[in-house]
Amino acid sequence: MTVWSWVIPILTLIIGLVGGFFGGAYYLRKQISNMQMDEKQLQAMARSMGMNLNQKQLKQMSRNMKNMKLPNKLKK
């Protein structure tokens, strides 16, 4: 066995892990930025947390979700 039979698989693994990490991070950022919830989903989420929102609160929460800015760390 030569040295290359050990080096090439290890380098391939490292490159694959790094590439997969950055690919996954890019995909996750893209999904978070495109995330939108309609009023029924917001109401269901609030009920699951034990809150019951009226229409005014629901519209305010919906407006806040649309205007929400992502942290700079996620925007890169």
Secondary structure as GFF3:
##gff-version 3
##sequence-region A 1 76
A	DSSP	alpha_helix	4	33	.	.	.	ID=ss1
A	DSSP	alpha_helix	39	48	.	.	.	ID=ss2
A	DSSP	alpha_helix	55	67	.	.	.	ID=ss3
A	DSSP	alpha_helix	72	75	.	.	.	ID=ss4
###
